[in-house]
Amino acid sequence: MKALRSVELFSGAGGLALGLHQGGFRHEALYEWNASAVETLQYNKAMGYPAFRACNISRADVREIDFTKHKGVDLVAGGPPCQPFSMGGKARGMKDTRDMFPQAIRAVAEIQPKAFVFENVRGLLRPAFSNYVEFIRLQLEFPDFAVTTNASWDVNLARMQRHKEAVGKESGGLRYRVHIHQANAADFGVPQQRHRVFFVGFRSDVESNWFFPTPTHSRANLTVSQRTGGEFWTDTGLSSEGLSFPRFSTKASGNGIRRWVSLHEAIKDLPSAGQSPAEGFSNHVLQAGAKAYPGHTGSPLHLPSKALKAGDHGVPGGENMIAYPDGAVRYLTVRESARVQTFPDDYKFLGSWTESMRQLGNAVPVELARVVSASVAKALRSDFRKKAFEFSGSGAEISI
């Protein structure tokens, strides 16, 4: 079967790109503006990283890219800058000039892929942004619909709603079935409580019964293993002394669902971090100066990490700390943060500590990206097989 080809916008340090490759896609091009993130991507490509082997990595402003040169690829993916919608940012939304969803939509319109995957922060789903989310969804459903540039987005929303009513279930030109799902990375084995929103779409001529992947891990199972029988404490060697757990009834999830993965389990086999690089592990150097303050209290070892942050308000790394039972805190090293984001240990981050932590705080967890993209790849391959069967029955030939 032929390889599924992809193009990615806003690639950052490569979390989504690595997950897409693991999920079955082969990158044709990656586009990113941040210089340090591009250096990270290009370094790992030079080191022979499989995900980037046949991929063109460009430092570019996506507003200046002609995406028609990629027409015919199977997937367009990316994480448009989330600051306009992040609950940790200023939440200016559609009034923020960093809103790059219009460029993601333009890429879909020009490339016309069989599918797309875009991810963002859950703050996008706040009530204040509900109308704009609907505007995004309709633009993704009808990406070649001509938006009037001299009218406000809400006027264009009304125009698009009327257009959808007019075409009904007809194709209406280039059209996609759009799914919007919120997911917690911890529910998929990532040692981090990171909530992301996914926009997944399939072109109208692609036959698929796609659904968002079913969680494989649960908080309930972690709580049960910590509160009864001591299984978690025996497995990890941690102590439950001084910790309290919910008194409400918690039943373990069945059907093979595993417990959330704790921060301790993610980093326990790394050597102790010091001021000098650890042998055999890149980016594993202790950064001094960690302090707890309201809103930045660190993550306890017996739970998945809190969501890593890219840093703002003069606090690079922000919440990216370990909180010990005795009240002490320390920063996670870049390598520990990479473990939390499920990057492989042989993947190196370039740039200062501040820039490396910014790259990680902006990244999509590799494992979450793999799970989602693998489900999309499965749906596309199913469509290929169905069409191949139909063509073979008609005596025609199709290459898959």
PyMOL commands that set and color helices and strands:
alter all, ss='L'
color gray80, all
select helices_A, chain A and resi 15-23+35-46+50-52+62-64+67-70+93-95+101-111+122-125+127-141+153-167+185-188+219-227+231-236+263-267+334-340+353-362+366-394
alter helices_A, ss='H'
color red, helices_A
select strands_A, chain A and resi 4-9+25-32+56-59+75-78+115-121+176-184+192-193+195-203+217-218+258-259+299-300+305-306+321-323+329-331
alter strands_A, ss='S'
color yellow, strands_A
deselect
rebuild
show_as cartoon
